[in-house]
Amino acid sequence: MGTRNDHLTEAERLERQAEIADNAHARAALLRMAQASRGAAALLGLFEANYDEALPVVRG
């Protein structure tokens, strides 16, 4: 599954590859894959936020 940061790093890598892609089809596919990685990062961010909210608050 990877971490949120892993997905963002992968999205950036894919976007760089899209910039130098040989043709429009490859560029479009790479950009779709980058978008999917950014979506996965966003979902993981939501899961992390939800998990943090669900943790009991320890008062000391």
C-alpha positions as CSV (number, residue, x, y, z in Angstrom):
1,M,0.0,0.0,0.0
2,G,2.8,2.5,0.8
3,T,2.7,5.7,2.7
4,R,1.1,8.9,1.7
5,N,4.6,10.3,1.0
6,D,5.5,7.3,-1.2
7,H,2.4,8.0,-3.3
8,L,3.2,11.7,-3.7
9,T,6.8,10.8,-4.6
10,E,5.6,8.3,-7.2
11,A,3.1,10.9,-8.7
12,E,6.0,13.4,-9.1
13,R,8.2,10.8,-10.8
14,L,5.4,9.9,-13.2
15,E,4.7,13.6,-14.0
16,R,8.4,14.1,-14.8
17,Q,8.3,11.0,-17.1
18,A,5.1,12.4,-18.8
19,E,7.0,15.6,-19.6
20,I,9.6,13.7,-21.6
21,A,7.2,11.0,-23.1
22,D,7.6,10.3,-26.8
23,N,3.9,10.5,-27.7
24,A,0.6,11.8,-26.5
25,H,-0.8,8.4,-25.6
26,A,2.2,7.6,-23.3
27,R,2.0,11.1,-21.8
28,A,-1.8,10.7,-21.1
29,A,-1.3,7.3,-19.5
30,L,1.5,8.6,-17.3
31,L,-0.6,11.6,-16.2
32,R,-3.5,9.3,-15.3
33,M,-1.2,7.1,-13.3
34,A,0.2,10.2,-11.5
35,Q,-3.4,11.3,-10.8
36,A,-4.2,7.9,-9.3
37,S,-1.1,8.1,-7.1
38,R,-2.2,11.5,-5.9
39,G,-5.7,10.1,-5.2
40,A,-4.2,7.3,-3.2
41,A,-2.2,9.8,-1.2
42,A,-5.3,11.9,-0.5
43,L,-7.2,8.8,0.7
44,L,-4.3,7.8,3.0
45,G,-4.3,11.3,4.4
46,L,-8.0,11.0,5.2
47,F,-7.5,7.6,6.8
48,E,-4.6,9.0,8.9
49,A,-6.7,12.0,10.0
50,N,-9.6,9.7,10.9
51,Y,-7.3,7.4,12.8
52,D,-5.8,10.4,14.7
53,E,-9.3,11.6,15.6
54,A,-10.3,8.2,16.9
55,L,-7.4,7.9,19.3
56,P,-8.3,8.6,22.9
57,V,-6.9,11.8,24.3
58,V,-4.5,11.2,27.2
59,R,-4.6,13.9,29.7
60,G,-1.8,14.1,32.2
